[in-house]
């Protein structure tokens, strides 16, 4: 009997051990080999799960940074637009002061009154010109050359108004017509388009084209009400007398 008990005991012990092992395998769903691997297997799973989270965090950070940059971009554009408005307002003030200074109304004043008004105008011009804005525009070499050509033509136009007002008005109108879009209506069709000016303007940047158009609009309004001042009339008379004197003709 004792021998039989000894034989049975080891068998029961082994069966219990196997059943425990089988239950653990069923409960965890992991093979015995994977259990033996232990930490290595679990680490592999954790590393694979962490990678998508890291990529997601990177995308979230990039999205946040891009959103902030987009907001700063809008602020920069608004800042440039506001600065351009201030620049245009300054130019309008200077043009108005220049028109007033060259008007017949001012030169109807005499003596102390004329001196007081001219000094007042000069002071306002200096204060307005002291408002300086540096709004840089990126330009290629051809764009710089085109802008220089446009400014040269406009400067010549301003000088021309003193010698031939009517011609200066027509030329200014043709310059404006050259800046219009296809859908816009010409200021005066009879003046047509200046091909040289149009070619120069089209070579400029979009910002420069807008500035040129604003400047021409200001000159157009100025030329419409322009009349030579007494000082300019006197200068013309002196020039004519000098030419007659040089030719041996006595002034009347």
C-alpha positions in Angstrom: 0.0 0.0 0.0 2.8 2.4 0.8 4.3 1.8 -2.6 1.2 2.7 -4.3 0.8 5.9 -2.4 4.4 6.9 -3.2 3.7 6.2 -6.9 0.5 8.2 -6.9 1.8 11.2 -5.1 4.4 12.3 -7.7 1.8 11.8 -10.4 -0.7 14.1 -8.7 2.0 16.7 -8.0 3.0 16.8 -11.7 -0.6 17.1 -12.9 -1.3 20.0 -10.5 1.8 21.8 -11.8 0.7 21.3 -15.4 -2.8 22.5 -14.7 -1.5 25.7 -13.1 0.7 26.3 -16.1 -2.2 25.8 -18.5 -4.5 28.1 -16.5 -1.9 30.9 -16.6 -1.5 30.5 -20.3 -5.3 30.6 -20.8 -5.7 33.6 -18.5 -2.9 35.8 -20.0 -3.2 34.6 -23.6 0.6 34.4 -23.8 2.6 31.3 -24.6 5.1 29.8 -22.2 7.9 31.0 -24.4 6.6 34.5 -24.2 6.2 34.3 -20.5 9.9 33.2 -20.3 10.8 36.2 -22.5 9.0 38.3 -19.9 10.1 42.0 -20.0 11.5 41.9 -23.5 8.1 41.1 -25.0 6.2 43.7 -23.0 8.8 46.4 -23.8 8.4 45.8 -27.5 4.7 46.4 -27.3 5.2 49.6 -25.2 7.7 51.0 -27.7 5.4 50.5 -30.7 2.5 52.2 -28.8 4.7 55.2 -27.9 5.7 56.1 -31.5 2.2 57.2 -32.7 1.8 59.4 -29.6 5.2 61.1 -30.2 4.2 61.8 -33.9 0.9 63.1 -32.8 2.5 65.5 -30.3 4.9 66.7 -33.0 2.0 67.4 -35.4 0.1 69.3 -32.6 3.2 71.5 -31.9 3.7 72.3 -35.5 0.1 73.1 -36.0 0.2 75.5 -33.0 3.4 77.2 -34.3 1.9 77.6 -37.8 -1.3 79.1 -36.3 0.8 81.7 -34.4 2.8 82.6 -37.5 -0.4 83.0 -39.5 -1.7 85.5 -36.9 1.6 87.4 -37.0 1.5 87.5 -40.8 -2.0 89.1 -40.6 -0.6 91.7 -38.1 2.3 92.5 -40.4 0.1 93.0 -43.4 -2.2 95.3 -41.3 0.9 97.2 -40.1 2.1 97.8 -43.6 -1.3 98.8 -44.8 -1.7 101.3 -41.9 1.8 102.7 -42.7 0.9 103.2 -46.3 -2.3 105.1 -45.3 -0.2 107.4 -43.1 2.3 107.9 -45.9 -0.6 108.8 -48.3 -2.1 111.2 -45.8 1.2 113.0 -45.4 1.6 113.3 -49.2 -1.9 114.7 -49.4 -1.1 117.3 -46.8 2.1 118.3 -48.6 0.3 118.6 -51.9 -2.5 120.7 -50.4 0.1 123.0 -48.8 2.0 123.3 -52.1 -1.2 124.1 -53.9 -2.2 126.8 -51.4 1.3 128.3 -51.5 1.1 128.6 -55.3 -2.5 129.9 -55.4 -3.5 133.4 -56.5 -5.3 133.7 -53.1 -2.1 133.8 -51.1 -0.4 136.3 -53.4 -3.2 138.8 -53.2 -1.8 139.5 -49.7 0.7 142.2 -49.3 3.6 143.0 -47.0 3.4 141.6 -43.5 0.3 139.5 -44.1 2.0 137.7 -47.1 5.2 137.1 -45.1 3.2 135.7 -42.1 1.2 133.3 -44.3 4.2 132.1 -46.2 6.1 131.4 -43.0 3.1 129.6 -41.6 2.9 127.4 -44.7 6.6 126.7 -44.6 6.4 125.6 -41.0 3.6 123.2 -41.8 5.5 121.8 -44.7 8.6 121.2 -42.5 6.5 119.4 -39.8 4.7 117.3 -42.4 7.9 116.3 -44.1 9.4 115.3 -40.7 7.0 112.4 -40.7 9.3 109.8 -42.3 8.3 106.2 -43.0 10.5 103.6 -44.4 8.3 100.9 -46.0 10.7 98.7 -47.9 9.6 96.8 -50.9 11.6 93.9 -52.2 12.4 94.6 -55.9 14.5 92.8 -58.5 16.9 94.8 -60.6 14.5 95.1 -63.5 11.8 96.3 -61.1 14.1 98.9 -59.7 14.9 100.2 -63.2 11.2 100.3 -64.0 10.4 102.4 -60.9 13.3 104.8 -61.7 11.9 105.3 -65.2 8.4 106.0 -63.8 9.7 108.5 -61.3 11.8 110.2 -64.0 8.7 110.6 -66.2 6.6 112.0 -63.3 9.3 114.5 -62.3 9.4 115.7 -65.9 5.6 116.0 -65.8 5.7 118.2 -62.6 8.3 120.5 -64.3 6.2 120.7 -67.4 3.1 122.2 -65.6 5.0 125.4 -65.0 5.6 125.9 -68.7 2.5 124.3 -70.3 -0.4 123.6 -67.9 -2.7 122.3 -70.6 -0.1 119.8 -72.0 0.8 118.7 -68.5 -2.9 117.9 -67.7 -3.2 115.8 -70.9 0.0 114.0 -70.2 -1.1 113.3 -66.6 -4.4 111.9 -67.9 -2.6 109.6 -70.3 -0.4 108.4 -67.5 -3.4 107.6 -65.4 -5.1 105.8 -68.3 -2.0 103.6 -68.5 -2.4 102.5 -64.9 -6.0 101.4 -65.3 -7.2 97.8 -65.4 -9.0 96.5 -68.5 -12.4 96.9 -66.8 -11.8 100.5 -65.7 -13.1 103.5 -67.5 -10.6 105.9 -68.9 -10.4 109.4 -67.4 -10.4 110.9 -70.9 -10.4 108.7 -73.9 -9.2 111.5 -76.1 -5.9 111.5 -74.2 -5.3 107.8 -74.8 -2.5 105.8 -73.2 1.2 106.6 -73.0 2.9 103.4 -74.2 6.3 104.3 -72.7 4.8 105.0 -69.2 2.6 101.9 -69.4 5.6 99.7 -70.1 7.5 101.2 -67.2 4.6 100.8 -64.8 3.9 97.2 -65.7 7.6 96.4 -64.8 7.0 97.6 -61.2 5.9 95.6 -58.2 2.2 95.6 -57.4 2.8 97.9 -54.3 4.7 100.4 -56.5 1.9 100.4 -59.1 -0.6 101.3 -56.4 1.7 104.1 -55.1 2.2 105.5 -58.6 -1.5 105.5 -59.3 -2.2 107.4 -56.0 0.5 109.9 -56.8 -0.9 110.5 -60.3 -4.4 110.9 -58.8 -3.0 113.6 -56.5 -1.3 115.4 -59.4 -4.4 115.1 -61.5 -6.4 116.9 -58.8 -3.6 119.5 -58.4 -3.3 120.2 -62.1 -7.1 120.6 -62.4 -7.0 123.7 -60.1 -3.5 124.8 -60.9 -2.9 128.4 -61.8 0.6 130.1 -62.0 1.4 132.1 -58.9 2.5 135.7 -59.1 6.0 134.7 -58.3 6.1 132.3 -61.2 4.6 134.9 -63.6 7.3 137.3 -62.5 10.0 134.7 -63.1 8.6 134.0 -66.6 8.5 137.7 -67.4 12.1 138.1 -66.2 13.2 135.1 -68.3 11.4 136.6 -71.4 13.0 140.0 -70.8 16.4 138.4 -70.4 16.0 136.5 -73.7 14.8 139.7 -75.4 17.8 141.6 -74.0 20.2 139.0 -75.2 18.6 139.2 -78.7 18.9 143.1 -78.6 15.1 143.6 -78.3 14.0 146.2 -75.8 11.1 145.1 -73.5 7.8 147.0 -74.0 
